Amino acid sequence: MMLADRLSPVDLRRSYYNTKVQVGALEALLRKLPGLSAPVRQQPTRRQPARATHLSDDQIQQIIEGYTGGATVYQLGDRFGVSRQRVGKILKRHGVEMRMRGLSAEQIDEAVRLYQAGQSLARIGERLGVDGGTVRSRLVERGVRMRDAQGRER
């Protein structure tokens, strides 16, 4: 008996005899696709990263002079088209001592009084020339109980 006689033939078509499963899967896929009359979805446009603004030595000198003259990092950033963080890094790199605009003890006392009188953190901050978050931090450090957004004590 020859080897070829002992081997049974392999039927490669077996998986294609019952096509119901495959047809069902294809039909389900077809139902998920939009119709031919459906409008074509546009890809969302992604914001391109901003180009780094190169500052000349003259501009850097103007930033340093502006800051030492009393301008804020926010004002200088707006003027030169860079972020306040970049202005701060430039100043630090050139050895300029940063001034911290915090609140003095007297200003914190006034903030406590105004907050307990019912004024908002934002309004107090505006009056004292600082952010409302700074006012909140100083009040919490003093142990003042904060109100919720409706003005009720928490």
C-alpha positions in Angstrom: 0.0 0.0 0.0 1.4 3.3 -1.0 1.6 6.4 1.3 -0.7 8.4 -0.9 -3.5 5.8 -0.5 -3.2 5.9 3.3 -3.6 9.7 3.5 -7.1 11.0 3.4 -7.7 14.0 1.1 -8.0 17.3 2.9 -11.1 19.3 2.0 -10.1 22.9 2.0 -13.6 24.1 1.1 -15.2 22.9 4.4 -15.1 26.3 6.1 -17.0 27.9 3.1 -19.9 25.4 3.0 -22.0 27.1 5.7 -21.9 30.8 4.8 -24.8 31.9 7.0 -22.5 33.0 9.9 -20.3 35.0 7.6 -23.2 36.6 5.7 -24.8 37.5 9.0 -21.6 39.2 10.2 -21.3 41.1 6.9 -24.9 42.2 7.1 -24.4 43.5 10.7 -21.4 45.4 9.5 -23.3 46.9 6.6 -26.1 48.1 9.0 -23.5 50.0 11.0 -22.2 51.9 8.0 -23.8 55.3 7.1 -26.1 55.4 4.1 -24.9 56.7 0.7 -27.0 59.9 1.2 -25.5 60.6 4.6 -23.2 63.7 4.7 -19.5 63.0 4.9 -18.1 63.7 8.3 -15.2 66.2 8.3 -12.1 65.4 10.4 -11.8 67.8 13.3 -9.2 70.4 12.7 -6.4 70.2 15.2 -4.9 73.3 16.6 -1.3 73.7 15.3 1.2 74.3 18.1 2.2 77.9 18.4 5.5 78.9 17.0 8.1 79.9 19.5 8.6 83.6 19.5 12.3 84.5 19.4 13.1 87.5 21.5 16.0 89.6 20.5 18.6 90.8 23.1 17.0 94.2 22.9 13.6 92.8 23.7 15.0 90.8 26.6 16.6 94.0 27.9 13.2 95.8 27.6 11.5 93.0 29.6 14.1 93.4 32.4 13.8 97.2 32.4 10.0 96.9 32.3 9.9 94.5 35.2 12.3 96.5 37.4 10.3 99.6 36.4 7.1 98.1 37.9 5.4 96.2 35.1 4.0 92.8 35.9 5.0 89.6 34.1 1.4 89.4 32.7 1.8 92.9 31.2 5.2 92.1 29.7 4.0 88.8 28.4 1.1 90.5 26.6 3.4 93.2 25.2 6.0 90.8 23.8 3.6 88.0 22.8 5.0 85.4 25.2 3.6 83.7 28.3 4.1 85.0 31.8 6.0 81.9 32.6 8.5 82.7 29.8 8.9 86.2 31.1 9.6 84.8 34.6 12.2 82.4 33.2 13.9 85.2 31.3 14.1 87.4 34.4 15.4 84.5 36.5 18.0 83.6 33.9 19.3 87.2 34.0 19.4 87.3 37.8 16.5 89.7 38.3 14.9 89.3 41.8 11.3 88.5 41.5 8.8 90.5 43.6 6.1 88.4 45.2 2.8 90.2 45.3 1.3 88.7 48.3 -0.7 90.2 51.1 0.6 91.9 54.1 -0.7 91.1 57.6 -2.8 94.3 57.5 -4.3 93.4 54.1 -5.1 89.9 55.4 -6.9 91.4 58.4 -8.9 93.6 56.0 -9.7 90.6 53.8 -11.0 88.7 56.8 -13.2 91.7 57.8 -14.5 92.1 54.3 -15.2 88.4 53.8 -17.0 88.1 57.1 -19.1 91.2 56.0 -20.3 89.2 53.0 -18.0 90.3 50.2 -16.8 87.7 47.6 -13.3 86.5 47.3 -13.1 87.9 43.8 -14.2 91.4 44.9 -11.8 91.4 47.9 -9.0 90.3 45.6 -9.9 93.1 43.1 -9.8 95.6 45.9 -6.4 94.4 47.2 -4.9 93.9 43.8 -4.4 90.1 44.0 -6.3 87.1 42.7 -9.3 85.8 44.6 -7.5 82.5 45.0 -4.7 84.2 46.9 -7.3 85.8 49.2 -8.9 82.4 49.8 -5.6 80.8 50.6 -4.8 83.5 53.2 -8.2 83.3 54.8 -8.0 79.5 55.1 -4.6 79.9 56.7 -6.2 82.2 59.2 -8.9 79.6 60.0 -11.8 81.5 58.4 -14.7 79.2 57.5 -15.5 79.4 53.8 -19.0 79.9 52.3 -20.4 77.9 49.4 -21.3 79.5 46.1 -24.7 80.6 47.5 -23.2 82.3 50.4 -24.0 79.7 53.1 -21.4 78.5 55.5 -20.0 75.1 54.9 
